[in-house]
Each structure stands twice: as structure tokens, then as C-alpha cells.
Amino acid sequence: MDVLELHPSFIEREGKKEFAVLSYDEFVRVQAFIEDAQDLFTLRQAKTDDDGTRVPLSDVEARLRDELGEGWDTGLDTNLDDV
């Protein structure tokens, strides 16, 4: 992971730093960093909570067919060659 280098400017009130101001580019990078950290946390939590239960694709398809009716998969790209 790249180092997140920031160059904030500060707004002071009564001689104390009260606000930090980032360029828009730095703000976007901080926002992406936070989103990545949240995704990593979610992944780690999911791995911790995993009980090993797996559902075969055929069972999922049957349930969707039962709940949504025939043609539930119309328009879905079922070519998994690029996955």
C-alpha cells in the first residue's frame, strides 16, 4: 500500500489549530483509503464469522426460480469465462 502523504493547511482560533484543510485531491485519496480500510475490516469480520456453510449454485438458482418465477435470469450474463 502506498504511503498516504498529506499536506494540510490549518485554520486557527485563538492561537490553536481548530481545522485542517486538504486539497480536493488529497481529500479524495483519504476517502478512498478509508473505504479500503472499511472493506478490509468487513472482509476480516466475514472470515471470522464464517461457519463453513456453503450453498450450491443449483440451490440458489432453484430458490430464485421459485421466488421470482421462470425467466428470473433473463438478461443476466452467464458467461463466467472472464471472471
N, C-alpha and C positions, 0 to 999 in steps of 0.2 A: 504494500500500500504506500502511496506517495505521502510525503510529509505535507500536512496542511499548513502552509505558510500564510499568515495573515498580516495585514498592515493596517490596523485600526487607527482611526483618529478618535480623540476623546473630547467630550464636552464636559466642562467642569462647572460645578456650582459651589460657591463659597470655598474655592480652592481645592475641592475634592472631585475626583473623577466620578461622574454620575452616569454617563452614557458612552458606549463605544459605537462608532460608526464605521461600517465596512463599505467598500466599493460594491457595486451590484455583482460583479464577477465573483468576488470573494464570498458574498452572501450566498450565491447560487452553489458554490463549491461547499460551503458549510452545510447548506441544506441537503445536498446530495450525500455528504459524509454522514449526517445524522440519519438519513433514510437508509443508507447501507448498514449503519450500526443497528438500527431497529430491525432490519431484515435478518441480520446475523443473530440478534437476540431471539427473534421469533423462530429461526431455524434450530438454534440450540435448545430452546424450550420444547419444540416439537420432538426433537430427538430424545430429550429427557422423558417426555410424556408418552413416547411410543410404546404401546403394549404388544407390538408384534403382529397385530391383527391386519390381515390383508384381504381385500375383496377382489375376486377375479373380474376382469373386464366384462366377461359374458354376463355376470350377475348385475353389474351396473347397467349394461345395455338392456337387460330384461326389465329391470326396475324402471328405467326411463320409458321403455315401451309401454309398460303397464300404467304408469302415471301420466304420460303425455300422448300415448297412442302411437299407432303406426305412423311412420314418416317423421318421427321426432328428430331423426338425424338428417333430414333434408337440408342440403346446403352446407353441411359440415364437410371439411376437408379431411378425408380419412386416409390420405396418403401420408404415412409416417416415415417415408424414406429420408426426409430432410431433418427429422427430429434427432 
